[in-house]
């Protein structure tokens, strides 16, 4: 027991003295989270920048402009030079250019679609899905509403709207659990592989093996130190996310920490496998990177798994980090209980068990 405590404290001191480890395992993920959260974490609201060229300059055309201003989704700019507006559109500085032709008021007064000036010209970027799916329907809706007012049209069938409040989640609410999952993966997969490979090459493991130290004490100390480190890092990231961006943990903190422990054990086991495969510390890094880099982008850390190609999703859903990030999000954002995330816990447990068995069979002291 004394050897276990001393090894645990020694491992924690190693973490504290190694500034590079502290930076890459704690400071860098927090910096990454703050940067992404500052640029992308303020919600997913959509707005369209629109330039209106009013060539009619009449009361009717100004009424049209007033109708467009009532929609918060449209950010309007009035212009007089159509060529300059088209140049901005081609350069991506504008998403729509609306030209109100001369004779617009006369067409409104005549109440006929065939009159000169009755057609509004809407220029748009055909490569922009946002403009195609949102911008053009909005302009059609505005024109249709004005036309109905002119002819006094009364609809026979109307829509009764009833609002339902849903979770008001921003991108930062999606990002923070992913950052925690990323930290757990990198700290244990890359960290364990590099450290064990280095100790083996320097003969530290061989000297430890020759002492009365039991292997279980050594492994238990490694696990305890990394559990403490990961738990502390997760709490720090969650606190920073809460203080800066207003994120919160809607579910159980105990369940959240349980998945931190489960993720730590899973990726530690995989890290021991990589340490066994790597003959030198120099080769441990590339092997760990070869494993962790795809997991980083395929595991749902930065964007939802459902946005990936359909053929790739079944493969992605087998990856341990995808279940870890999903479980952390469900607990934090939805307040899920263990009954809701038991599937993720079972798959992570399966990964941990299989990886631990392989690591036990392949681990080498020398």
N, C-alpha and C positions, 0 to 999 in steps of 0.2 A: 504493500500500500504506500509505503514511504517512497519507493522508487517511482511509482505511478505519479504521485504528487510532484516530485522533483522534475520528472520528465515533462509533465504538463506545464509547469512554471517555466522550465527552460525553453520549451517550444514557444510559449507566449512571449518570452523575452526576445527570442530570435525574431519574431514578427515585429516587435516594437523597435528593435534596433535597425532593422532593414528598411531604410526609407523608401527604396524602390518598391518593395512589397507593399508598404503602406499606401504609396501613391497609386499603384496600378490596381490594388484591390479595394481601395476605399475612396481616395480623392478623385481619381479619374472617373469612376462610375457616377459619383455625385456631380462632378463638373459636366459630364455628358448629359445627365438628367436635367440639370438646370438649363443648359444650352438648348436642348430639344424642347423642354417644357416652355421656355421663354418664347420660342419661335412658333411652336405648333400646339402648345397646350392650352390655348385660350378658347377652345371650343371648335366646332366644325361648321360654324355659320357660313353661308354662301352669299356672296354679293356680286353683282355684275356692274362693271363700269360702262356707262352708256353716254355717248355724245349725241345730242339732238341738234340737228341743223334745221332751224325754222325759216323756211323760205317764204312763208305766207305772212308771218308777222301780223296776225289778226287776233280778235278775241277768241275765236274758235280754236286756233292753234295754241294759244296760251292756256286755254282750258284743258287741252290735251296734255300739255306739259305739266299742268297742275295735277292731273290724274296720275301721271307717271311718278311724280314726286311723292305721292301718298304711299307708294310701295317702298318699304325700307330696304328691300333686296336690291333695288336699283340705285346706283350712285350716279346721279345725273350731272352732266357738264354741258352747258349750252355753248354752241359754236356757230361760226358763220362761214368758215372755209371748209367745204366738203373734201377737198383734196388733202388738206392737212389732217382731217379726221380719218380719212381712209389710210393715210400713211401711219397714223398711230395704231389703227386696227391691224395693219399688216405686220407691224413691229411687236404686236402683243400688248401694247399699252392700253388698248380699249378692247372690250369684248363685243359691243354692239354699236353701230352707228345708225341712227334713225333720221331719215330725211323727210321733212314735212313739205310737200310740194306747194307751189303757188296754186291758188284756186281751191285750197282745202276748205275754207269757210264757205265758198260758193257751193261746193259739193255737199257740205253738211246742210246748208239751207235748202238745196234741191232735193235732199233725201233720196238720192239715187246712187247706186254703186257704179253706174256707167259714166257719171259726170267726171269731167277733167279735174284732177286734184283729189280724187277720192282714194287713191292708192298711196299708202305710206310705204316707203322703201326702207327695208331693214337690211343692213349689211352685217354679215357675221363671219366668224372664222369657222369654216366647215370642219376643221380638225379638232375643234373644242367640243367635247361631249357635254360639258356644263352648259355652254351656250345653246347647243342643239336641244338638250333635254329640258332646260329651264328658261333660257332667254326668249326663244321664239314663241313657246306657248304663252308666256306672260304678255308679250306684245299682242298676240292674237286675242288674248282675253281682254286686254284694254280696248282694242278696236271693237271687239264684239259688244262690250259693255256700252260704249258710246253709241254704237249703231242701235242697240235696243232702246236706249234713252230717246234717240231721235224719232223712232217710229212708234214709240209708246208700247213696246212689246211687254206683255205680262205672261210669264211662264206658267204653265199648267202644273207641272211637277217641280217641286222645290226640294232642296236638301236641308235636312235638319242636322246641324252639327252638334256634337257632344264631345267635349274635351276630356281626355283621360291623361292624367299626369304620369309620366314615366321617369325612369332614372335620368337625371340630368348629368350625364357623364361627358367629360372632356377628354382630349387625347392624353393629357397628363395622368388622368385616372387609369388609362390603359397602360401608359408607359411605366409608371412607378413599380407595379408588381413585376413587369418584365425586367426592369433594371435589377430588382432584388434577385430574380431567377438567374440573370446573367452573372451577377456577382458570385452566387453560390456555385455556379458551374465553373467559372474561371478560377476561383480561389482553390477549389478542390481538385478539379481535373488537371489544370495546368500546374498548380502549386504543388500538389502531391507528387506528380510525375517528375517535375524538375528537382524537387528536394530529395526524394528517395534515390533518384539516379545519381545525384551529386554525392550523397552520403555513401552510396555503394562504391563509387569510383575512388573516393578519398579514404576508403577503408573504415569508415565510422561504423557501418553496420556490422562489419566483420569483428571489430573490437567489442561492440555491444553483444554480439552473439557469444563471445568468449567469456563474458561476465555472468554472474548468477542471475542477471536480468531475464525475466520470463518474456517471451515474445508477446504474450497477451497484455503485459504491462506496457510494453512499447506501443503496441497498436492502440490500446485504450487511451494512452496519453495523447497520441496523435489525434484520435477522434475527439477527445474532450477539448483539446486546445482549439481545434478547427470549429467545433460546435460553438464554443464561446466566442470565437472571432466572428463567425458568420451571424450568430444571433445579435451581437453588438452592431455589426455593420448593417444588418437588416433594420434594426431599431433606429439607427442614425439616419438611414435613407428615408424611412417612413416619417420620422420627425421633420426632416428637412422638407420633404414633399408636403407635409401638413402645414408647416409654418410659411413656406414660400408660395405654394400653389393651392393650399386649402384641401388637399386630399385627406381622406379619412379611412379608418378601418371600420366598416359597418358590421363585420362579423366578429367571431371570437378570436382574441389575441392568442389564446392557448392553441386553438386549431391552426392559426397562422404559423406559430412557432413550431408546431408539430410538423408542418410541411417543410419548414426551414431545416429541421433536423433530418427529415426523410430525404430531402434533396441533397443535403450535405453527405449523408451516408452513401447515397447512390453514386454521386460523382466522385467521392473519395475512392469507392471501390473501382470505378472505371479508371481513376488516376493511378491506382496501384497496378492495374493491368498494363497501362502504358509504361509505367516505371519498369515493369518486368520485361517488356518488349524492347525498351530503349537500352542499348549497350553503353551509351555515354550520356552525360547531361546535355551535350550539344544536340544529340538526336532526340532527346525527350521533348524539347520545345517544339520542333517541327511536327512530330507525331501528335502531340497534344493539340497543336494548332490545326492540323489536318482534321482532327475530330471535332474540335470546338467551333471552328469558323463556320462550317455549314450549319451546325446546331444553332448558332447565334442568329442566323437569318431565316432558318426554316422552323424555328421553335416558337414563333409567335411573340418574340420579344418586342419588336418595333412595329409590327403591323399584324392585323388579324389573320388567322389561318384560313378563314373562310374566303379571303380575297385571293388566295393562291389558286393555281390551276386545279381543276377537279381531279385530274389524274395523279397529282402530287399529294393531295390531302390525305389519302389513306396511309401513305408512307410517313408523312409528317406527324400524323396522330399516333404513331408508334414511338416517337422520340421522347426520351424522358423529360427534356426541358419543356416540351410543349405541354405536358401534363402538369409540370410544376408551375409554369406561368399561368396556365388556365385555372388551377386550383387557387393560387394566390389572388388572381383577379376576382374569382367568384366569392372568395371570403371577404376581400376588401371592399369591392364595389356593390355586390348584391347581398352580402351578409349570409352566405351559404353556410349550412351546417355540414357535419360529417356525412349525413345521409345523402347530401347533394353532391359531395365530391369524393365519395367512396371509390368511384371508378378510377379517378386519378391516383388516389392513395394506393389502390391495389396494383395498378400498372407500375407506379414508382417502386412499390415494394417488390414486385417481380423483377424489375431491372436491378434493384439493389441485391436481391438474393442471387440471381444468376451471375452478376458481376463479382460478388463477393466469393462465390465458389471458384470462378475462373482465376480471380486474384490469388486465392489461397493455393491453387494448384501451380500457378506460374511464378509466385513471388520468390525472389532469390536474395539471400543475405550477402552474397559475394558476386 
